[in-house]
């Protein structure tokens, strides 16, 4: 396939940032350590999410502070918080889907995280304050093939991306999870080949297993766009592998650190 640089341009679309208070409507366990939370509320009336790269900020009480925290509001210089109350912890999450006035977020229930702790204790009727998305980054379907590499934290974004791809899309998806029980079902174009990598007790920040699988794959011919996401050091090392040995182009690689092994909260 031969495409012009214009047709492969990554487009950015800005959105007005709003603070929204939402209510948990349903909870669905996906795997032993993944929870789907469906939220609703009148504040969603103008919610927009155009890309699987989007993220919202969710606000949680910091450990040891109790459930109450300073509610965020949007001022001329960005977010501000109520005075006299603890500042909340802010964490980014991918909108898994938004339809029928409901927003779906998915939480990986790892140890030590404020978001994971909130999700473990969430019930129908629980409240969650979010802001964003600030904007959408739209990658065109103009590449010869696509590469997606991630761990459990990447699943919401990757699953959404696969569902939104055209049926003709070609590529490879590498996902590292702890064991067989952590493998969710996927809806993907027939041309997207899924490669599961099981840690089976290895550290989640150790990239050796997934990098071995990537090295072993004979990459297809043509230009590709790559997404790499997961633990920070894991993402950095794996991105360097692609750039140095697998012909990746820096402008066609999106690397996102969803969490850090040194600070999982």
N, C-alpha and C positions, 0 to 999 in steps of 0.2 A: 504493500500500500504506500502510495506517495501522497503526503499531505503538506500543505503550506504551513508556515509558522503561525499564520493567522488562524487557521482552522484548529490548531492545537493550543491556542491561547487559553490560559486559565483565567476565568472571569471571577471577579469579586463583586458581590452585591451587598450593599449595606442595609441594615434594618434599624428602625428606632428601638433603642433599648428601653424596656419597661420592666418594672418589678411586678411580679404576679404572685398572689397567694392562692395556692391550689389545694384541693382536697383529694385524699386517696379514695378512689372508687372501687378498685379491684386489685387483688394481689395474686400473682401466678408464679409458682415455682417452676423454673425451666430445667435446671440441673440441681444437684445437691448444694451448689454454691452460687447459683445465679437466680435472682429474683426479679420478676417483671412487676413494675408498679404502674398502674393506670390512674392518671390524675384528671380531674375535671374542675370546672369553676368558671364563673362569668369573666374572669380576667383573661381567659384564653380567646376572647372573641376576635382579636386581631393577631393572634400568634402566627408566625411564619417560619418555616424551615425548608430551605430549598436544596440542601445538600447533605449527604451522609458525613461530610466533614464538619458540619455545624456543631456547636456546643452551647449549652446553657450553663449558667452558674447556679448551683443550688447552695442554700445556706443552712448550716447545722450548728447546734450548740457544741462548743469545744469541750473536750473531756474534762470532767470535774466541775463544769460550770452550771449544771442543771439545765432544764429544758428551755429556759427563757433567755433570749438574747436580743440585742438591739436590732430592730427591723431596719433593713436597708431601704433607702430612698434615693432617687436620682436627682442630683444637684447639677449646677452648671459645670462643675469640675469632675463629674463622675459620681460614683456611689458614695453615700454617706450613711452613717448609722446613728440610731438613737443614742443620745448621751445618757450616761448613768447606768447603762446596761452592758454586759459583756459583748465584745465584738465576735460575730459568728465566724466559724470556719467556712471557707468557700471552696467548692469543688466543681469541676467541669464534668458534664455528662452529655452524651449524644442523644438527641431526640430520636428514639427508635422509630416512632411513627407519630403522626398527628392526623387524626381523622374523626369525623363525627363529634367535634368539640371535645375530644379526649386526647391527652398527651401521654405517650408511653415512654418511660425511662426504665433501664435495666441496670441492676446493681450487682456487682461481683462482691460476694460476701467474704472478703479477705479479713484477716485479723488486724485489729488496730485502727481501722479507718472510721472517721466520723460519719461518712455517708453510709458505709456498710452497717455501722451500729444503728443508725437511724432506720435503715431498711429492715434490719432484723426485728426491730420493735414496732414497725409500722402496722397499723390496723386500718380497716375501712373507717374513714372519717378523720384520720390523721392529717395534719397540715404540713405543707412544704412550700417554702418561699423560693422562687427562682427569679432570674433575670436573663434577658437575652432570648435568642441568639443576637449577637451584635452584627453578624453578617454571614454570608454564605460564599464558599469558594467552590466554583463549579468547574469540574474537569470534563472536557468534551470527550465523546466517544469517537475520537479521530485517530487513536493510536492502533498499531497493529495488534498489540495484546497488552494485558494488564497483570501486574504482580501485587499481591496483598500478603503481608507478613505481619503476624501479631500473636499476642497471647490472649488470655481470657478477657482482659480489659478491652480488647479490640472488637469483641464479638458484636456488640450492638451496631457499631458503625459499619463493620464488614457485612453483616447480614442485611442491613438496610441497603448498602451499596449493591450487593448481589441481586436483591429483589428489584432494584431500579434499573439495572443494566438491561440492554436490549438482548433478545434471545440469541443473537449472532455473536455476542462478545466472546472473545477468546482470552485465556490466561491461566494463571496458577495462583492458588491460595494456600499459604502455609499457616496453620494455626497450632500453637503449642498449648496444651492443657495438661493437667496433672495426670489423669488416667482416663480410661474408657468411659467412666460414669459422667465425666464432665463434657462429653461431646454432644452438643445440641444438634437438632436436625437443621438442614440447610435447604433453602430454595435458591438454586443457582442456574445460570445458563449452562446448557450442556457442554459448551466449550470451555468453561471454567473448571479446571481440575483441582480437587481439594486434597491437600496433603496434611494428614494429622501427625503431629509430633507429640509423644507422651513423655513427660518428665519422669514419672514413676519415682518420685522422691528427690530428684535433683532440685537445686535451688532455682526459684523462678527467675532470678537475675542472671543465671548462667546461660549464655547464648550458644553453647557448643553444640547441642543436639540439633537445634533448628538450623544453625549455620552449616552443619554437616549435610543436612538434607538439601539445603540450597545449593551447596557446592556440587552435590551429586546430580543435580538436574541439568540436563543439556537445554539451555534456554532456547526458545524459538527464535527464528530470525525476525528482524524488524525492530522498530522502535517501540519501547514500552513505557508506561507510566507505573510508578511503584509507590505503594503506601506501606510504611513501616511504623508500627505503633506497639506500645507496651511499656515495660519497665525502662527507665531512662538510660542506664548504661547499656542495656540489651539493645535498645533502639539505635544508640550511637554506633556501637560496634557493628551491628548488622547493616546499617546504612553505609558505613565505610567499606564493608565487604562488597556491597553492590557496586559502589562507585569505583573501587580499585580493581575488582576482578570480574565483574559481571556486566560491564558496559553500560551502567546506569548513567543518565544525564542528571546533573544536580537540579536543573530547572524542572525536571520531570520526576522528582522524588519528593514525596511528602512524608516527613518524619515527625512523629508526635509521641512525646513521653506522657503517658497517662498516669504513671505513678513512679515512685522512686523507692528502691529497696531500703535506702537509708532513712527514709521518712514516709512510711506507708500511709500515715494519717492524711 
